[in-house]
Amino acid sequence: MYITIDEDDKRPVYRQVAEEIKALIASRELREGVVLPPVRQVAADLGVNLNTIAAAYRELQKEGLLTVKHGSGAVVNTASAQTRKGVDARKPLRAALAQMVLAGFSRPEILAAVDEEIRVLHKNHG
């Protein structure tokens, strides 16, 4: 599992980690049933506090993307996340689009960026 942290990013590190894992799940690099590395290992690999990684895993569990069991790790669980399609799933998209509008992106620029991101996510579905 390859995750990077951008120190210039204003988002909290736990959120960066959670979003990197989401992207890996969306691109199918992490599939249903895959056991993620232990919190301690990920924290050590990234050089961050283990509570930061635990917070990322908890966030993903709340979203239904992971099942976390104390002592046995975190397992990718896309099936339960798929049952939450709809309005809940669109909230992050709406927030991201609002950020792009506020940053001055035009509608064509936003659509091109969204199209490119979808292509990247679907590259492994081919």
Contacts in CASP RR format, 6 or more apart in sequence:
PFRMAT RR
TARGET T0000
AUTHOR 0000-0000-0000
METHOD contacts of the structure
MODEL  1
MYITIDEDDKRPVYRQVAEEIKALIASRELREGVVLPPVRQVAADLGVNL
NTIAAAYRELQKEGLLTVKHGSGAVVNTASAQTRKGVDARKPLRAALAQM
VLAGFSRPEILAAVDEEIRVLHKNHG
1 21 0 8 1.000
1 24 0 8 1.000
1 29 0 8 1.000
1 30 0 8 1.000
1 36 0 8 1.000
1 37 0 8 1.000
1 42 0 8 1.000
2 24 0 8 1.000
3 17 0 8 1.000
3 20 0 8 1.000
3 21 0 8 1.000
3 24 0 8 1.000
3 42 0 8 1.000
3 45 0 8 1.000
3 46 0 8 1.000
4 20 0 8 1.000
5 13 0 8 1.000
5 16 0 8 1.000
5 17 0 8 1.000
5 46 0 8 1.000
5 48 0 8 1.000
6 16 0 8 1.000
9 16 0 8 1.000
11 19 0 8 1.000
13 48 0 8 1.000
13 52 0 8 1.000
14 52 0 8 1.000
14 53 0 8 1.000
14 55 0 8 1.000
14 56 0 8 1.000
14 59 0 8 1.000
15 56 0 8 1.000
15 59 0 8 1.000
17 42 0 8 1.000
17 46 0 8 1.000
17 48 0 8 1.000
17 52 0 8 1.000
17 53 0 8 1.000
17 56 0 8 1.000
18 56 0 8 1.000
18 57 0 8 1.000
18 59 0 8 1.000
18 60 0 8 1.000
21 30 0 8 1.000
21 36 0 8 1.000
21 56 0 8 1.000
21 60 0 8 1.000
21 65 0 8 1.000
21 66 0 8 1.000
22 60 0 8 1.000
22 63 0 8 1.000
22 65 0 8 1.000
23 121 0 8 1.000
24 30 0 8 1.000
25 31 0 8 1.000
25 65 0 8 1.000
25 76 0 8 1.000
25 78 0 8 1.000
26 121 0 8 1.000
27 120 0 8 1.000
27 121 0 8 1.000
27 122 0 8 1.000
27 123 0 8 1.000
27 124 0 8 1.000
28 124 0 8 1.000
28 125 0 8 1.000
29 124 0 8 1.000
30 36 0 8 1.000
30 76 0 8 1.000
31 76 0 8 1.000
31 78 0 8 1.000
32 76 0 8 1.000
32 77 0 8 1.000
32 78 0 8 1.000
32 79 0 8 1.000
33 75 0 8 1.000
33 76 0 8 1.000
33 77 0 8 1.000
34 75 0 8 1.000
34 76 0 8 1.000
35 73 0 8 1.000
35 74 0 8 1.000
35 75 0 8 1.000
35 76 0 8 1.000
36 42 0 8 1.000
36 57 0 8 1.000
36 66 0 8 1.000
36 73 0 8 1.000
36 74 0 8 1.000
36 75 0 8 1.000
36 76 0 8 1.000
37 45 0 8 1.000
38 73 0 8 1.000
39 50 0 8 1.000
39 53 0 8 1.000
39 54 0 8 1.000
39 57 0 8 1.000
39 74 0 8 1.000
40 50 0 8 1.000
42 53 0 8 1.000
43 49 0 8 1.000
43 50 0 8 1.000
43 52 0 8 1.000
43 53 0 8 1.000
46 53 0 8 1.000
57 66 0 8 1.000
57 68 0 8 1.000
57 74 0 8 1.000
58 68 0 8 1.000
60 66 0 8 1.000
60 74 0 8 1.000
61 67 0 8 1.000
61 68 0 8 1.000
61 74 0 8 1.000
63 81 0 8 1.000
63 84 0 8 1.000
64 77 0 8 1.000
64 80 0 8 1.000
64 81 0 8 1.000
64 84 0 8 1.000
65 76 0 8 1.000
65 77 0 8 1.000
65 78 0 8 1.000
65 81 0 8 1.000
66 74 0 8 1.000
66 75 0 8 1.000
66 76 0 8 1.000
66 77 0 8 1.000
67 74 0 8 1.000
67 75 0 8 1.000
67 77 0 8 1.000
67 80 0 8 1.000
68 74 0 8 1.000
68 75 0 8 1.000
69 75 0 8 1.000
97 110 0 8 1.000
100 109 0 8 1.000
100 110 0 8 1.000
100 113 0 8 1.000
101 110 0 8 1.000
105 113 0 8 1.000
END
